Amino acid sequence: MPHIHVKYQEQKAVIAIPSGEVLEGELKPNRLKLVEAWIEIHQDELVADWDLASQGQSVFPIEPLR
């Protein structure tokens, strides 16, 4: 399942793309909303990078959450 790993201060989570479902760990609700918005904005890029990574290829950088 396509996912990203998120780390914020001491919190860590694995979040599904594109749904934003937390698969592991937890984030504060306000941080999770920011990550969900970021996933929505960068959904196509994230899925493309997931496809590349799953084939052992290098991924393209994506603008980080600020």
C-alpha positions as CSV (number, residue, x, y, z in Angstrom):
1,M,0.0,0.0,0.0
2,P,1.5,3.4,-0.9
3,H,2.4,5.4,2.2
4,I,4.7,8.0,3.6
5,H,6.6,8.2,6.9
6,V,6.1,11.4,8.8
7,K,8.1,12.6,11.8
8,Y,7.2,15.7,13.8
9,Q,9.2,16.3,17.0
10,E,8.8,13.1,19.0
11,Q,5.8,11.8,17.0
12,K,6.1,9.4,14.1
13,A,3.4,8.0,11.8
14,V,3.0,6.0,8.6
15,I,0.2,7.5,6.5
16,A,-1.5,6.0,3.4
17,I,-1.5,7.9,0.2
18,P,-3.8,9.2,-1.1
19,S,-6.3,8.6,1.6
20,G,-4.4,10.1,4.5
21,E,-5.3,7.2,6.8
22,V,-2.9,6.7,9.7
23,L,-1.5,3.2,9.3
24,E,0.9,3.3,12.3
25,G,1.8,5.7,15.0
26,E,0.1,9.0,15.6
27,L,0.3,12.7,15.1
28,K,-1.4,15.6,16.9
29,P,-4.7,16.3,15.2
30,N,-3.6,19.7,14.0
31,R,-0.4,18.3,12.5
32,L,-2.3,15.4,10.9
33,K,-4.6,17.9,9.2
34,L,-1.6,19.7,7.7
35,V,-0.1,16.4,6.5
36,E,-3.5,15.4,4.9
37,A,-3.6,18.8,3.1
38,W,0.0,18.3,1.9
39,I,-0.8,14.8,0.6
40,E,-3.8,16.2,-1.3
41,I,-1.7,18.9,-2.9
42,H,1.1,16.5,-3.8
43,Q,-1.0,13.4,-4.4
44,D,0.2,12.8,-8.0
45,E,3.8,13.4,-7.2
46,L,3.6,11.1,-4.1
47,V,2.0,8.3,-6.1
48,A,4.6,8.6,-8.9
49,D,7.5,8.6,-6.4
50,W,5.9,5.5,-4.6
51,D,5.9,3.7,-8.0
52,L,9.5,4.6,-8.6
53,A,10.6,3.6,-5.1
54,S,8.8,0.3,-5.3
55,Q,10.7,-0.5,-8.4
56,G,14.0,0.4,-6.7
57,Q,14.4,3.6,-8.7
58,S,15.4,7.1,-7.4
59,V,12.5,9.3,-6.4
60,F,12.0,13.0,-7.3
61,P,12.1,15.6,-4.5
62,I,8.7,17.0,-3.4
63,E,8.3,20.4,-1.8
64,P,8.3,19.7,2.0
65,L,5.6,20.8,4.4
66,R,6.4,24.2,5.9
